[in-house]
Amino acid sequence: MTDGAPPAIPYARPYWDGAETEALLEALGSGMWTNGARVTSFEAELERLAGTPAVTLSSGTAAVWALLHVLGRRIAGPKLLVTPALTFAAAPASARLLGWDVALCDVTADGLTAAPDRVAELLDRVRHRYGRVVVMPVHYAGHPADMLALQRICLAAGADLVEDACHATGARYDGTDIPVGAWPGSLAAFFSFHPTKPVASGEGGAVVSSSPELLAEVRAVRNHNMTPVAAHQDDLAPWPYTIPEPGLNLRLSDLHAAVGLVQARRAEESRVARARLAARYHDAFDDLPGLRTVPRRQRAGSAHHLFPVVFDLAEIGLSKPELIGVLRDRGVGCQVHYTPLHRLPAFAGIPAGLRSCLDTVDAAFPGLVSLPLWRGLTDADQDRVIEVVTDVAYGKHSGRCRG
């Protein structure tokens, strides 16, 4: 950027107004900063939004850790998590820390969500080795995975279907009115309320499930597994509780819940605002050489958490570092979602027997970046992004134009 140039456009920015400020001040003034009514109210609003009862936790990572802990702790034999290679590290890291094996599947070319055929191939090879298998599709960028196909595969293999819905709060499954979180064939789903997410609380997460028993266990784990006992047991007075097995403090505070409650109540309003911006990108980039959108066409039920695109680096004549540098030099913030797991040292050692062919994710990753998309992004700023991306797609990048 040169002196006097417009400020850089970030790839993401939380949306808030006076309602969040008022809610946060009320929570501060109440003196009840944890274990209060705001957490209960936020969970009720999430149940309305996801169509399934919810338990909140301190982060999306805490949510998936608690969920896998509960699903695995009383299962005999080894356990396996099957996840797309294109995802954040939180779920596979939680699985590994809990002693699970992790298997990686490829993604679809259009939406970069879990490829059902690759999941089926993995399960056919390794299912018999494990006491429990959890298949965890990611609703990448807010676009739901192919749940019907994945459900059929899991049923045939005796695997549990658990959704990583961290990008998809407020979304609906393709071609249905079913909110993400209420798929009838899923055991559970989990969400994140990180500041960049469609519903943000600063930090926070939730597990949703139609199983009261599962949610009760998650609720106990998030609070040290403290269990009330009869008050007349004098040896435990004046605070009658017991802890049958170790747990952790994974609670969401009332301060975070106060902000999250405001955000959840206007989730659809925010989703529509993001959808309008996404549609403008699709219109501008349709048939643009050197670039494809993910997915190629607008999907009505998406939460539109991210707007990923894949540049053809050979076509535009840039390496990935050069591409990101050009975008940022011209004031367009971008991000990479994500470095595939098998390219990270923590997961590079996953054996070949626990991987499907990963050719689709390997082909997409070199040119994959996420462009600015957030409620409050102005048309004028988005037009700047479109102009820069169009120039790059046509090879018109300052100082790096092809001969």
N, C-alpha and C positions, 0 to 999 in steps of 0.2 A: 504494500500500500504506500502511496505517496502522500506528502503533506497536503491537507485539504481534501483528500479523497473521502467519500462517504464511509461511515463506520462499517466494520466487517459484520456480515450477517451470520449469526451462530447457527449451527445445524439444529439446535434444540434450545428451548427456553420455556421454563414453567409459566403457565398463565395463572394470574391471580388478580383479584381486585379487592375492594373494601370488605367483601363478605368474609374472605379468609382472615383479614386483619381483625375484624370484629369477633369472629369465632375464636381466634387465638387469644385475644385479650380477655374474652369471657372465661376461657379455660384457665388462663393464668390467674385471673382474679378469684376463681372459685376455690383455689387452694387444693383441689383434687387433680393432681398432675398424672396420676397413674391409678389403674384399677377402678376407674370411675365410669359414669354413665355415658360419657362420650364414646368410649370404646364399644359399649353395647349398641349405641345408636348407629355408629359406623358399620358394625357388623349387620345390623338390620337393613341398612341401606344397600350394602353389598349383596345381601340375599335377594333384595328386590332387583338389583342390577344383573346378577348372575343367575337368578332363578333357582338357587340352591343355598342352603344354610352355609354360613361362613364363620371362620375363626381367624382373627387377625393376629399377626406376629410382627416382630420388630423390623423385618426386612423380607424381601422375596427369598433371599438365601436362607434365612431362618425358617421360612415356610417350607421350602423343599427339604431342608435338613430334617425338620421335625416330622414331615410326612414320610420320608424314607426311613427314618428311625423307627417310627411306629409300624410301618409295613414290614420291616425286616427283623424286629427284635425277637419275635417268637417263632420264627421260621427255621426249621432244621435244614441244614445244608447250605451251600453257597447261594448267593443272590446276584442277579444281573440287572443292570440298567441299560436299556437300549435307547440311544439318543442320536439325533442327527449330528454330524460332524460340524455343522454350521450352527453354533449356539454359543451363548456365554458359558463361562466355566462353572457357574454356581452349582448347577445340578450334578454334573459329573464329579466335581470336586467333593460335594457333600457325600455322594455315593462312595467314592474311594475312601474318604475319611471314616465312613461307617463300615468299611470292610467289604463293600460290594465290588464286583467286577463291572467294568464299563465296556459296552460294545458300541461301535460307531456305524451309522448307516449314511448312505448318500441322500441327496435331496432331489426334488423335481427341478427340471430345467426352468419352468415358468415361474413358479412361486417360491422356490428355494425352501420348501417345507419337506418333511420326511417323505421319502419315496417309498410307497407301500411295497413295491416289488422287492426292494432291497431289504426292507424290514422282514418280509416273509422269508427271503433267502437266508438271512442271518438266523432267524428263529428255527428254521428247518435244520440248520447245522448244529446249533448249540443248546437248544431248549432243554434237552434231556439231561444236561449236566447240572441244572440248577433247581434249588428248592422253590425259588420265587423269581419270576422275570417280570420286570416293569418296563413297558414300552412308553416312552415319553416324547411324543411329537411336540414341536415348538410351533406356535402360531406366529410365524416369522413376520415381523414388521406390522403385525396386527391382522394378517390374513390367515384365517383358520386352515389347518391342514385337512387332508382328505380323511375325515373321521369315519365315514362309512366303510371305506376300504380297510382302514387300520383296525376298526372294530372287528370286522370279519376275520382278519388275520389273527388278532389276539384271541378271539374265541376259539379258533381252530387250534391254536398253539397252547392254550391254557395260560396265557400271559395276561397281566393286568394292564389296563390302559389308563395312564395318568397324563394330564395335559399341562404343558408349560404354557400358561396363558399370560405370562408377564407383559407381553406386547398387546394384549387383546382385551383389556377391560372394557366392557360396554359393547363389544362386537357381537355379531350373530353369525352362526354357521351358514355357509354358502347355501343359498336357495331355501332357507328356512326362517322361521321367526323364533328359533330357539336361541337364547342368549348363550354366549360362550361361558362355560361353567356348568351347563345343565344338559350336556350330551348324555342320553340315557345309557350308553354303553361304557361310560368312563367311571372309574372308581373314584377319582378326585381330579381337581385342577388347582393350580396355585397361581397367584398374582403378585405383582410388584407395584409399589407406589413410589418408586424413585422419582426425583423431580422431573425427569424427561418423559415420564409415562403419561398415558391419556388421563388417568386419575392419579394425582400426586399428593403425597402427604409429607414430603421431605425424605423420610425413609419409612418403610413399612411393607408388609406383605400380608397375604391371606391364603388359607386353604379353604376350598369349598368342596362339599361332598354331600351326597344324599344318604350317606351312612352315619347315623347318629353315634354309633359306637366308635367309628374312626375319628370323628370330630371331637368326641369326648376325650379320647386318648391324646390328640394333638393339643387340646385345651389344657390338659393336665401337664403335658411335657413342657409347655411354654411357661409354666409357673412352678418349676422345681418338682413336679409331680406331688405337690402338696395335696393331701386328701383329708377332708374334715372327718372327725370322729365324734362320738357322743360326748357332750360337755360334762357328763357326770363321771367320766374317767379321771379321777382326781390326780393321778400321776402326770396327766397332760395339761392340767389347768395351769394358768388361765387362758391358754391359747390352744384349744384342742385340735390338733392336726397330726397326721402321720405322713411319712414319705416312704411308700412301699418300694420304690426303686429310684435311682438318681434321675433328675431332670435338670433343666437350665432356666434361667430368666431370659425368655424370648418374647416378652410382652411388648405390645405397642403402647406408647404413652398416650395419655388423654390429649396432650398438646398436638401430637401427630394426628390423632383421630379427629380432633376438631377441624383441622385443615382438610383431611381426607373426606370427612362427611360433606363439607361444602362442595368439594370437587366431584364426589360421587353423585350428588343430587343434580348436577348439570352435565353429567357424562355424555348424554346424547347430544346436547347443545354443542359440546366441544367436539364430539365425533363428527357432527355435520360440518362444523367449521373446517376441520382437517380434511374432510372428504372433498369440500369445495376446492381447497388448495391442491389436493392430489389430482383432481380432475383437470385443473389448469395445467399442471405438469404433463399429464397424459396427452392433453390436446397439443401442447407445445412440442413434445418429444416424439409423437407418433411418426413412425417411418424416418426418424432422424438417423443418418448414417453414423456408424461408429458407436452407437449407444442403444441399449434396450432397457426398458423399465421392468421392475419386478413387483407384481406380475405385469405382463404386457398390457393388460387392459384393466380398467377400474373394477373393483369387486365391491358390490353393494354393501355387504355386511361387515367389511373390514373396520377395525378401529383406527387404521391409518396412523399407527404409532411412528413409523419411519417411511421415508420414500427412498428405497434403494434403487440404484441404477447400476448397470454393468457396462463399462466402456470397453470397446475393442482396442486394446492398447496398440496392437500392430497397425490398426487402421488409423488411429490418431497420432501415432508416432511418438508416444511417451511411455516411459516406465511408470509404475505406480507412484513412487516417490515424486517424480516429476509432475504427474497428474495432480496429486494432492497439493504440491507446491504452486502450480499454476492457479488452481481454484482459490487457494488461500491468498496468493499474491493479488488476485483480483477481488478480494473481499468476500469470498464465498466459503463459509465454514463447512466442513464436511467431517464425516466420521466413517470408520470401517466396522461393519457389523456382520461377521466377526472374523478374526483370524481363526480358521478351522482348527478344531481341537487337536488333530493329528500333527499340526505344525507347531504346537506348543510343547515345551519340554516336559510339562507335567503329565501329558497324555501321549507323547510321541512313542512311548514304550508299549502301548496297547498292541497285543500280538495280532498278526495278520488274520488268525482264526476268529478274532472278535471284531473284524471290520468287513463291511461290504466293499465292493468296488466303489471308490470315491471320485470317479472321473468327473461327474457333474459339478461337484463343489470345487474340485481342483481347477476346472475350466473357468468357473465364474469368479473365484476369489481374486485373481490378479487385477481385474478391472472393477471390482465391487466397491462402491462408496455410497454413503447415505447423504442425501442433499437436505438442506434446511426444510423442515416441516414442523410447524407448531402453531397452535392457536394464537392469534395476534400478529402473525407474519403478514405484512401489508402486501397488497398487490404490487405496489411499486418496488418493494424489495424482492418479491418473487420474480418480477420481470427482470430485475438485475441478474438473479440466479439463472433464469432461462437464457438470457443473452450470453452470459459467460459459458454456460454448458453447451449452448448451440455453437459458439465459436470453437470450443474445444473439440466437439464432435466433428466439425468440419476441418480440424487441423489448424485453426487460426489462433494459435496460442503464442503470445508475444515472446519473441526471442527463440522460439522452438518450432517455428513453422517448417513444414516439410518443403524441400526444394521442388 
